[in-house]
Amino acid sequence: GIRDSSTSRGLGDVYKRQYYSSAGGETEMILPSNPGPIGVFDSGYGGLTILHGLRQMLPQYDYMYLGDNARAPYGSRSFEVVYKFTRQAVLKLFSMGCHLVILGCNTASAKALRSIQQRDIPELDPDRRVLGIIRPTAEVIGTLTKSRHVGILATEGTIKSESYKMEIGKLWPDIQVSGVACPLWAAIVEANEADSPGADYFVKKRIDQLMRMDEDIDTIILGCTHYPLLMSSIVKNIPDGVMVVPQGQYVANSLKDYLKRHPNMEQMVTKGGTCQYLTTESEEKFKESAMIFLHEQVNATHVDLE
């Protein structure tokens, strides 16, 4: 929609006043209504693999990455806590000018996305959008599996939520889904141990466990954004003929398609080809760890979400 510019009072930036309820009563929140970057949120560093996929396919847009690194990992936290933390992050990105936010985190997509879409967006600003990364993966999986038996490797939170099972079931009711939680995998990646013999041991253990659950699995979804960094070990340990699906390219395809179908949203995204990094952790620590995922130096700015 067209905004009534008469309310801008000559300012370059038209502000849209919004109220949202928080634990401490009504708080006024002012959201900038001029175009801004695409927000990408993750609890840790894994979302950088999603960001990388987006920037490869859609390099023309501006991006703002927010890692809640001080409170990561989210994988084993309760629904309430994941929802609360994710909501704080989404509000931060909205307040910094994003109209579209991608939850580049499977745990947040599994545990918080629906509540934010149904409960918060209508109150905050019905024109803003928050998208997850589970559905784009579920949409494509039916075109990849021949045996119709699919495996999920993910965090405990994502497996327990059964989000993949539900999303795949809605779209491809004939597919059988089995999932195994891999509690240590993300920690191994963040500790920069992905190429160690220790990593091999834990990767093999979980893949064997998954294949014992259903030996007809021909396609495995890496349902955590850290896991592509374990790819060399994963490929070594999967049976012949089993395909591994990392999410980055599918999420990027899905976003490209989304922006094509929603030209109004596409106009609300700035196109300068830049990327900013925000973290709740120390800026130095973020720079160091981001290197593992991006293989390039980046500068980060510290933000608080509480």
Salt bridges, closest charged atoms under 4 A:
GLU28 OE2 - ARG17 NH1 2.39
ASP68 OD2 - ARG71 NE 2.75
ASP120 OD1 - ARG87 NE 2.87
ASP125 OD1 - LYS16 NZ 3.08
ASP125 OD2 - ARG128 NE 2.84
ASP127 OD2 - ARG3 NH2 3.15
ASP127 OD2 - LYS16 NZ 3.85
GLU139 OE2 - ARG135 NE 3.16
GLU156 OE2 - LYS160 NZ 2.96
GLU162 OE2 - LYS165 NZ 3.87
GLU167 OE2 - ARG114 NH2 3.61
GLU167 OE1 - ARG135 NH1 3.02
GLU167 OE2 - LYS170 NZ 3.40
ASP174 OD2 - ARG148 NE 2.74
GLU190 OE2 - HIS226 NE2 2.60
ASP200 OD2 - LYS236 NZ 3.13
ASP208 OD2 - LYS204 NZ 2.67
ASP214 OD2 - HIS149 ND1 2.59
ASP257 OD2 - ARG261 NE 2.98
GLU266 OE2 - LYS271 NZ 3.62
ASP304 OD1 - HIS302 NE2 3.15
GLU306 OE2 - ARG71 NH1 2.93
